[in-house]
Amino acid sequence: MSCLHPDLSLNTLEPMDSLVLYNYYRSSTSYRVRIALHLKNLPFEYKAVHLLNNGGEQFSESYLKINPQAEVPTLIHNQKMIGQSMAIIEYLDEVFPQSPLFPNDSYKKAQVRQFCENINSFIHPVCNLKVLKKLELDCGYTQVQKEAWIQHWSGIGFNTLETIAKQTSGKYCFADQITAADLFLVPMMFSAKRFHVNLDKFVTLNEIASRLQSLEAFQKAHPSVQPDTPIESRPQS
Ligand SMILES: N[C@@H](CCC(=O)N[C@@H](CS)C(=O)NCC(=O)O)C(=O)O
């Protein structure tokens, strides 16, 4: 592991054909990309960006040159930098077509994107660290109030996902093919549980998630086993 220091130099970019992922162990958007990389069997260098240490390493001058939005993940492939997990996943899928993450059929592909966007544009943003910080600093929200906020918005979002998945799922979100929808679902459920969102009533989503979590790529990408996972968040032996 190379842990990112606020003074990270851009001169440390990797040689051609290497993949470098700037990410954080429990970031759900990072987790999505890690699953894609493992499903496609692509080795990558793990660069940890600690979202809390030193005021948040995502705000360091050197990281902002990589990702001006001050967010993880960022993928670097052949010195090309890509932010936004959806853009990264689509890029990986085009450049490394093994284990495709989107159906060929245009309508089915749109349905998978629709599912992903329900997470990417609706559930995830309201749970994001910077939104929670703002609620705390400007509105005096306590941890309990922040969780109530997340539970409210996530509840609406997961209801939509459950309704869709009831119609489209087989073993996974869309029939029996692992798609980007599955890569977005499992990390979002992981994050929701961190904030004590009760997901019990989403029976279809839970069944899909438990099938996915038994797969090696999902296990390797899990936040509990990353190089920067703190000891207290690792599995107890
Ligand atoms: N839509 C973006 C969201 C990225 C994002 O919000 N990442 C979070 C971690 S999950 C982050 O870096 N937050 C930093 C902050 O809020 O300061 C993506 O899919 O990549």
The ligand as an SDF file (V2000), in Angstrom:
LIG
                    3D

 20 19  0  0  0  0  0  0  0  0999 V2000
  -20.4170   10.6100   -7.6760 N   0  0  0  0  0  0  0  0  0  0  0  0
  -19.0910   10.4270   -7.1580 C   0  0  0  0  0  0  0  0  0  0  0  0
  -19.1140   10.5710   -5.6580 C   0  0  0  0  0  0  0  0  0  0  0  0
  -17.7440   10.4250   -5.0360 C   0  0  0  0  0  0  0  0  0  0  0  0
  -17.8190   10.6860   -3.5520 C   0  0  0  0  0  0  0  0  0  0  0  0
  -18.7040   11.3930   -3.0830 O   0  0  0  0  0  0  0  0  0  0  0  0
  -16.8620   10.1220   -2.7910 N   0  0  0  0  0  0  0  0  0  0  0  0
  -16.8680   10.3150   -1.3570 C   0  0  0  0  0  0  0  0  0  0  0  0
  -16.5380    9.0460   -0.6350 C   0  0  0  0  0  0  0  0  0  0  0  0
  -17.7560    7.8050   -0.8830 S   0  0  0  0  0  0  0  0  0  0  0  0
  -15.8350   11.3510   -0.9970 C   0  0  0  0  0  0  0  0  0  0  0  0
  -14.7430   11.3420   -1.5170 O   0  0  0  0  0  0  0  0  0  0  0  0
  -16.1790   12.2700   -0.0880 N   0  0  0  0  0  0  0  0  0  0  0  0
  -15.2550   13.2570    0.3650 C   0  0  0  0  0  0  0  0  0  0  0  0
  -15.9450   14.3760    1.1070 C   0  0  0  0  0  0  0  0  0  0  0  0
  -17.1720   14.3620    1.2410 O   0  0  0  0  0  0  0  0  0  0  0  0
  -15.2070   15.2780    1.5420 O   0  0  0  0  0  0  0  0  0  0  0  0
  -18.5570    9.0460   -7.5920 C   0  0  0  0  0  0  0  0  0  0  0  0
  -19.3990    8.1980   -7.8980 O   0  0  0  0  0  0  0  0  0  0  0  0
  -17.3500    8.8460   -7.6810 O   0  0  0  0  0  0  0  0  0  0  0  0
  1  2  1  0
  2  3  1  0
  2 18  1  0
  3  4  1  0
  4  5  1  0
  5  6  2  0
  5  7  1  0
  7  8  1  0
  8  9  1  0
  8 11  1  0
  9 10  1  0
 11 12  2  0
 11 13  1  0
 13 14  1  0
 14 15  1  0
 15 16  2  0
 15 17  1  0
 18 19  2  0
 18 20  1  0
M  END
$$$$
